[in-house]
Amino acid sequence: MKRHFYLLVFLPTILFAQVDSLKELLNYCPLQTGNYWEYQSYWEQMPFPPTDSSTTSIEVLGDTLLENGQFYKIMLVKDISPNKYQYKRFERIDSLTGCVYRYINDTTLNHEYMCDSLFAQAGDTIYSSHNRVTSSGTYLTQCLSVTNYSVFGIPTQLKTFQDQSFIPGSTYTLAKGFGELYGSVCEMGCGFTDLVYAKIDGKEYGKKITSINSDEKFSPNLFTLYQNYPNPFNPNTTINYQIPTTCFVSLKVYDVLGNEVAVLVNEEKQAGNYNIDFNGSNLASGIYYYTLRADNFVQNRKMILLK
């Protein structure tokens, strides 16, 4: 009898803990009505300095039932500049699987495609595409890392993904409690998008964009280490990073055994966006990791040298 009594007491506790954990993971994509985000995007094409290219807002307007029988959140995507584009995007989250879907009005099965997996962990491969753009013929995304970080002064967790459907690839990061934090895509240059303001459940974070000035110098507000491009590479590749404050910066390359093979930066840097050329001609083909350390920020990424 005692054995049965303890099962009745502890088993629900374990189940409730698992449910709470899953609910926490759903916060990587907070789609509550009224939530609002502002993003700043810019384009960089070496050897020219980065320039502002656009500012975009996204607002959750409400719910709607679409023809495939699913309920979606109505997302208003809008260029903050006057008299520019705006359109509606429809998204839903499957709370049991953590998969995020977007609705499209075409012949796709159920009129939707999977764009994210909120339950994914580092190393997981997902058969989806965040941007639904493919040059490889398949939709494939990998969760690169799960790290602790502070967003707008709030300690949280980040999940970084690489959408490998598009060659040479695009990288984006989701922040728990905030949604998409930043993203990058590189081909003949690099485009970067950063979250600068958010209103989540009525609370405001960051600085709201009040005016648009195309000549204004881009000023980063986050520590960010971007995916190198091209990747795979032979023998040259470019690594971009940004820092919001003046601090000592270390950027080093390691082999799979953890041996240091190159020191790219090891000095104090002013706030800004930087790109570093890396030449791997003296290294063997294989997987390498590069690590950025700046202030209390530490992040690493994987790159592939293919000769």
LINRAHU-V780258 format. One line per field, one symbol per residue. ss: DSSP state (@ for helix, = for strand, . for the rest). phi: phi as a letter, one per 40 degrees, with the letter a starting at -180 (. if undefined). psi: psi as a letter, one per 40 degrees, with the letter a starting at -180 (. if undefined). A space follows every 10 residues. Layout:
ss: ???
phi: ???
psi: ???
This chain:
ss: .@@@@@@@@@ @@@@@@@@@@ @@@@@@@@@. .....===== ====...... ========== =====..... =========. .....===== ====....== ===.....@@ @======... ....==.... .......... ========== =..======= ===......= =====...== ======...= ========== ..====.... .......... ...==...=. ..=..===== ===...==== =====....= =========. .========. .....===== ====..==== =====..
phi: .ccccccccc cccccccccc ccccccccbc bcdgcabbbb babbbccccc bcbabbbbbc cibabbccgb cbccbcbacc ccfbcaabbb babcccbgcb bbcbcacddg fabcbabccc bdgcbbcaac bfbbbbgbba bbccabbcab bfgbcabbbb bbcccbbchb babbbcgbgc caaaabagib bbbbcbaabb fgcbbgbccb abbcccccbc bbcabcccac acbacbabbb abbcbcacbb bbbbcccgcc babcaaacbc dibbbbcbbb ccbcdicbbb bbbafccbab bbbbcbc
psi: dddddddddd dddddddddd dddddeeegg fiheihihih iihhhieiii iidihiihhh daiihieeei hihhhhhhhd iifaiiihih iihhedeehh iihigaeihe fiiheihdei iheihhgihd efhheeeihh ihhdihiiih hfehhaiihh ihhedhheii hihhhhedah diiihhheah hihhheiihh fehiiahhhd ihheehhhhi eihhhihiii hiiheiihhi iiheihihhh hihiaeeehh eihdhgihii hahihhhhhf deiiiahiih hhhhbehhii iiihhh.
